């Protein structure tokens, strides 16, 4: 469960669970509930906050690829 303690690990886990869930929101909450059960606090304040972090991670990844 250390994986979901990091931003990228949390994002990866949401996408891993996505095929088994009906929506991205359900996949997010599935991982968030696991995070809360292990760390006694939520990782994000909600799905909107999570989407913002995904967007930032994508921009960072694109920038890294462009710099190479």
N, C-alpha and C positions, 0 to 999 in steps of 0.2 A: 503494500500500500504506500510505500515511499514514493512511488511513481506519481500518484495523484497529489502529492504535496507540492510539486513544482507546477509552474504555469504550463509548460509544454507537455508534461506528463498528464496533467488533467485534461488538456485539449485532446491529446492522443487517445486517452481512455474514452472520452465522449464519442469520438469518431469510431472507435473500436466497437462500442455498444450500439451505435446508430442502426446497423442492420437489424438488430433484435428489437428495436423500439419503433413505434409508429411515427414519431416526430423527433426533431432535434431537441426540442424542449424536454421531452420525456427522457432522452438519452442524457441530457445535462443533469436533470434532477436525479437520475439513477446514480450518477457519479457523485453528485453533491451530497446525497444522503449517505453514501459510503464515506465520504470525506468527513462529514459531521459525526458519524459513528466512531471513527478512528481518532479524530483530532478535537472533538467536542466544540467545533465551531465550523461555520460554513467557509468555503474557499472564496466565494463571490457573494455579493449581496442579492443576486438574482440572475436570471437568464440574460437580461439586457447588459449587465455588467460583464458577464461572460462573453457575450458577442463582441463587446468593445475590446476585450483582451485578445480574442481570436483575430480581430482586425489588425491590432497592433503587431501580433506575432507574424501575420502574413506580410505586412509591410516590412518588418525587420528582415524576414526571409528573402523577400524580393530585393531589398537593398543589398544584402549580403551576396546574392547571386549576381547582381549588376556590378558589384565592386570587383568580382573575380576576373 
